[in-house]
């Protein structure tokens, strides 16, 4: 809530610096220590500008993210399966599952609606090979970085796997399209634009990593999913601990 309020004050011109949140003064670029929710701060700002207080705006932000997660995943699954029941069940799991609710104490994991949109745009691209949809797919990955940098980095992994599999199965069509200079340049431009869009977010984190170093693998290992992870809630939930 603090980060969202800080971003709202920046967006409305009440403060002059987004990254220099003052709660660890005089430390600079404090937001680069962790997720910052910049990508979804405008939703929060809309509620604040509509007259709601900080806490109510935060609650409405939370509900909005849950609704968007369901809607975007429903769109993706309709695109794949063309079955409203399968899409509704899958979207319900994506937006409201026990695995997600166990993260109530980690609100930065809830802005995840760009994930299905990234896959949806790429699926459309595989069907028509239009660079616009490749651009939109990569843009959704970049936007996910802005919504939550951890989820954005994790999204890159399945997207790369998806792209590699697509290249393997459609290599003849891809080679044929690469011979089209206009198509090739548009694809390169799509990547370049998205890289440029990501730089204002990524550069402060790169600078921070040079100052404090990276986490040791043994520190990260307990967070890696295992088969058991898919059947049990992560300890720490406010609701599901009894399960």
FIVEXRO-506525 format. One record per residue (C-alpha): residue in three letters; x, y, z negated. Coordinates in pm, 1 decimal. Each point is the difference from the previous one (the first is absolute). Layout:
FIVEXRO-506525
   res         px         py         pz
   ALA          X          Y          Z
...
This chain:
FIVEXRO-506525
   res         px         py         pz
   UNK        0.0        0.0        0.0
   UNK      290.7      231.8      -74.4
   UNK      154.4      -63.1      341.1
   UNK     -331.5       58.0      176.7
   UNK      -61.8      322.0     -192.1
   UNK      354.9      114.8       73.2
   UNK      -49.2      -68.6      373.4
   UNK     -335.2      180.4      -10.6
   UNK      166.0      307.8     -148.1
   UNK      261.3      -13.3      274.8
   UNK     -259.6      -40.6      276.6
   UNK     -199.8      294.0     -134.1
   UNK      304.1      226.9      -36.8
   UNK        6.1        9.7     -380.6
   UNK      360.0     -128.7      -15.4
   UNK      287.1       30.6      246.2
   UNK      167.2     -341.3      -12.7
   UNK     -153.6     -343.9       49.5
   UNK      296.1     -217.5      -97.7
   UNK      109.1      199.9     -304.9
   UNK     -274.2     -104.3     -240.8
   UNK       88.2      172.4     -329.7
   UNK      -58.7     -280.1     -250.9
   UNK      370.6      -92.7      -16.3
   UNK      136.3      354.7       26.1
   UNK      268.4       89.5       99.6
   UNK       27.2     -325.3      201.0
   UNK      -67.9       66.2      368.9
   UNK     -191.0     -211.3      255.9
   UNK     -174.5     -188.4     -281.0
   UNK     -262.7     -147.4      232.5
   UNK      274.1     -199.3      175.2
   UNK       33.0     -224.3     -306.6
   UNK     -309.7     -199.6       94.6
   UNK     -321.1        0.1      204.0
   UNK     -152.9      343.2       39.3
   UNK     -343.7      -57.5      166.0
   UNK       57.3      292.8      237.9
   UNK     -193.9     -164.9      282.0
   UNK     -324.2      -25.1     -197.2
   UNK       35.1      326.0     -194.6
   UNK     -225.5      184.6      251.2
   UNK     -291.8     -225.1     -104.7
   UNK       57.2      104.2     -360.1
   UNK       28.4      364.1      106.6
   UNK     -338.6      -14.2      172.1
   UNK     -163.0      -98.9     -328.8
   UNK      193.6      264.9     -194.4
   UNK     -100.1      266.8      251.3
   UNK     -360.6     -120.6      -30.3
   UNK        4.3      101.0     -366.2
   UNK       72.5     -329.6     -178.4
   UNK      246.7       -6.7     -288.2
   UNK      327.3     -191.2       11.1
   UNK     -120.5     -324.4     -156.0
   UNK     -323.7      -19.0      201.4
   UNK      192.2       77.6      320.2
   UNK      238.4     -283.9      -86.3
   UNK     -291.1     -240.1      -47.5
   UNK     -155.6      107.6      330.2
   UNK      340.0      -38.7      169.2
   UNK       17.7     -354.4     -135.7
   UNK     -349.8      -88.3      124.2
   UNK       75.8      153.1      340.7
   UNK      310.4     -217.1       39.3
   UNK     -195.7     -313.7      -85.8
   UNK     -267.9       88.6      256.0
   UNK      258.8       76.6      267.9
   UNK      181.6     -329.1      -68.2
   UNK     -322.7     -192.1       55.7
   UNK     -101.0      194.5      311.8
   UNK      340.4      -18.5      169.0
   UNK       47.6     -370.1      -71.2
   UNK     -355.8      -70.5      121.1
   UNK       88.2      176.1      325.9
   UNK      314.7     -210.5       42.4
   UNK     -177.5     -329.9      -67.8
   UNK     -289.9       84.6      231.4
   UNK      262.8       71.3      265.5
   UNK      155.0     -344.3      -54.3
   UNK     -293.2     -229.7      -81.2
   UNK     -303.7      194.8      127.7
   UNK     -201.7     -138.7     -290.5
   UNK     -156.9      237.5     -251.6
   UNK      -11.1     -259.9     -279.1
   UNK      365.2      -99.6       30.8
   UNK       96.1      367.7       25.8
   UNK     -204.9       94.9     -306.7
   UNK      146.6     -280.7     -212.7
   UNK      357.0       72.0      111.1
   UNK      -39.5      373.0      -54.6
   UNK     -149.0      -62.1     -344.1
   UNK      306.5     -206.8      -96.1
   UNK      234.3      266.2      137.2
   UNK     -172.7      284.0     -186.3
   UNK     -126.8     -159.2     -322.0
   UNK      188.2     -326.6      -64.3
   UNK      126.3     -112.3     -339.6
   UNK      358.3       47.6      121.2
   UNK      -70.0      365.7       73.4
   UNK     -203.5       67.6     -314.2
   UNK      288.1     -133.1     -208.7
   UNK      191.6      305.5      122.4
   UNK     -236.9      252.9     -159.2
   UNK      291.1      127.9     -206.5
   UNK      197.5       65.1      322.0
   UNK     -218.5      238.2      196.9
   UNK      265.8       42.7      268.5
   UNK      -95.2     -346.1      132.0
   UNK     -354.8      106.3       89.9
   UNK       60.8      230.4      301.2
   UNK       28.1     -296.4      239.2
   UNK     -263.2       72.7      264.7
   UNK      261.9       82.8      271.0
   UNK      117.8     -364.7      -12.1
   UNK     -291.4     -151.6      196.2
   UNK       -3.9      302.4      230.5
   UNK      366.0      -61.7       91.9
   UNK      -81.8     -357.2      100.2
   UNK     -323.5      101.8      174.6
   UNK      175.1      256.7      218.0
   UNK      270.8     -249.2       92.3
   UNK     -256.2     -268.4       87.3
   UNK     -168.8      247.4      234.0
   UNK      342.2       76.5      147.3
   UNK       57.8     -371.7       69.8
   UNK     -321.1       -3.3      201.7
   UNK       55.6      306.0      217.4
   UNK      373.3       87.5      -35.1
   UNK      -86.8      370.2      -36.1
   UNK      283.6      188.1     -176.2
   UNK     -257.2      210.4     -186.8
   UNK     -102.6     -298.3     -214.1
   UNK      362.9      -94.2      -64.1
   UNK       52.7      357.6     -117.6
   UNK     -308.5      -18.9     -225.6
   UNK      113.0     -333.7     -145.6
   UNK      342.6      136.0      -94.6
   UNK     -164.4      321.8     -123.6
   UNK     -212.2     -204.8     -242.7
   UNK      318.7     -160.4     -135.2
   UNK      149.4      346.4      -48.0
   UNK     -321.6      120.6     -162.3
   UNK       10.1     -298.1     -236.7
   UNK      349.3      111.7     -100.7
   UNK     -147.5      338.8      -86.0
   UNK     -287.9     -161.5     -191.3
   UNK      230.3     -230.8     -195.5
   UNK      359.8      -51.2      102.5
   UNK       26.9     -348.5     -154.8
   UNK     -303.0     -127.6      189.7
   UNK      127.1      173.2      312.6
   UNK      335.6     -177.2      -20.2
   UNK     -173.0     -333.5      -61.4
   UNK     -233.9       59.7      295.1
   UNK      300.9       29.1      231.9
   UNK       85.0     -368.8      -58.2
   UNK     -324.7     -164.3      126.1
   UNK      -24.2      259.1      277.1
   UNK      346.8      -94.8      125.6
   UNK      -93.8     -369.6      -13.1
   UNK     -319.4       76.4      193.5
   UNK      192.1      199.8      262.1
   UNK      264.7     -272.9       40.2
   UNK     -265.7     -269.5       50.0
   UNK     -176.7      221.6      252.1
   UNK      325.1       48.9      192.4
   UNK       60.4     -375.6        4.7
   UNK     -345.1      -85.8      132.4
   UNK      -34.8      293.1      240.9
   UNK      358.9       41.7      118.2
   UNK      -92.6      -15.9      368.2
   UNK     -256.8      279.9      -30.1
   UNK      238.2      205.6     -212.0
   UNK      279.9      -30.0      255.6
   UNK     -241.4      101.7      274.0
   UNK     -106.2      309.3     -195.9
   UNK      359.7       93.8      -82.5
   UNK       64.8       38.8      370.8
   UNK     -252.3      286.2       -8.8
   UNK      214.1      302.0      -95.2
   UNK     -297.0      212.1     -107.7
   UNK     -127.7     -274.6     -234.1
   UNK      348.3      -57.4     -141.6
   UNK       54.5      370.7      -71.8
   UNK     -339.1       28.2     -171.7
   UNK       89.1     -294.6     -226.8
   UNK      332.2      160.3      -91.1
   UNK     -174.3      331.7      -61.5
   UNK     -250.3     -173.4     -228.8
   UNK      286.1     -131.0     -214.7
   UNK      190.5      328.7       -4.4
   UNK     -303.8      204.0     -104.5
   UNK      -77.9     -238.7     -285.2
   UNK      361.3        1.3     -118.4
   UNK       -7.7      380.0       -8.8
   UNK     -329.0       -6.5     -192.7
   UNK      152.2     -236.3     -258.0
   UNK      316.9      200.2      -61.7
   UNK     -147.6      258.9     -243.6
   UNK     -103.4     -291.6     -220.8
   UNK      294.7     -235.5       47.4
   UNK      291.6      242.2      -31.9
   UNK      -64.9       93.4     -366.8
   UNK      -12.3     -371.9      -87.9
   UNK      326.7      -66.4      182.9
   UNK      159.6      284.9     -190.8
   UNK     -134.9     -137.8     -329.2
   UNK      129.6     -351.7       74.3
   UNK      349.1      142.2       51.9
   UNK      -19.2      164.1     -342.3
   UNK     -138.9     -287.1     -209.4
   UNK       88.7     -309.8      206.2
   UNK     -218.5     -290.2      103.5
   UNK     -167.9     -266.5     -217.0
   UNK      181.8     -329.0      -53.7
   UNK     -163.5     -304.0      165.2
   UNK      -55.7     -165.8     -338.6
   UNK     -207.6      302.3     -101.0
   UNK     -220.1      -32.9      307.6
   UNK      -33.9     -380.8       -4.1
   UNK     -286.9      -22.7     -256.7
   UNK     -217.8      211.8      231.2
   UNK       39.2     -233.0      300.1
   UNK     -326.7     -193.5       61.7
   UNK       -3.5     -376.5      -56.3
   UNK     -277.8     -254.7       73.6
   UNK     -126.1       50.3     -355.3
   UNK      -36.7      374.3       64.9
   UNK     -296.8      -68.0      228.8
   UNK     -201.5     -176.9     -271.1
   UNK       59.4      207.2     -311.7
   UNK      -38.9      360.8      -96.3
   UNK      315.4      191.2      -84.4
   UNK       19.2       65.9     -377.2
   UNK      -85.6      358.3      -85.8
   UNK     -352.9       33.0      134.3
   UNK     -252.5      193.8     -205.0
   UNK     -277.6     -234.1      117.7
   UNK      126.2     -344.5       98.8
   UNK      245.5     -100.3     -273.2
   UNK     -242.7     -256.3     -142.9
   UNK       34.7     -196.9      327.8
